[in-house]
Amino acid sequence: MQERATLRWLQLTYKVPSEPSQKRVWVWRRLQNLGAYALQNSVYLLPHSDEVEKHFSHLAHEIREMGGEASIFSVVALDVADERRILQSLLDVRNADYNKVIKVCARFLLKALNLVEKQVWNEQSHDEFAEVLEKVHILFRTAKRHDVLGSLTAIARASAAESITVCEQVFRLLLEKDFPKVRRLLEMNYEWISPESPEIFDSRKDNSPHIA
């Protein structure tokens, strides 16, 4: 039993007035942004942390202000398999956000490799690369803002940050049209270039800026 209690969870249980419906939608969206797990209607879970406690406490206060009821409990799972399933579900959502950043960077770096082969860099290339670099920073900031899992997502978060760093370095070298250095940098970081990236980054699939 002691091993099962190592992971503490915070549980938010609430009830909001049925009308107006916007109140229910507002609470639901806040919980979605936090990535909270819906255990059942109006019962949500997240692994315990000071940050999660702060978010849940603030949300509970807002719910009471709108005339509803809210309670926060510190709980532990008795079923380890069920706990692992819930935790994996939470991790899948957050890791998907970071993986999207990595995939956008892969498309960026693949295009950079093509430019190095052609020895081409012009105003159009500059604008396209700058747009994608800005997009990937927005994606990363959004992923971090919605991530309250702390050390549980540290590897995915660090990987996304590293892929962005490589993109920034490549972009700076492309601005200087130093194609040999760009090639060496890409060779040193080839693991970030996915062979599937042309399909993954179709703008119709993920709304990312498309580099033709």
Buried (B, 14 or more C-beta within 10 A) or exposed (E): EEEEEEBEBBBBBBBBEEEEEEBBEBBBEBBEEBBBBEBEEBBBBBBBBEBBBEBBBEBBEBBEEBEBEBEBEEEEBEEEEEBEEBBEEBBEBBBEBBBBBBBBBBBBBBBBBEBBEEEEBEEEBEEBBEBBBEBBBEBBEBBBEBBBBEEBBEEBBEBBBBBBEBBBBBBEBBEEEBBEBBBEBBEEBEEBBBEEBEEBBEEEEBEBBBBE
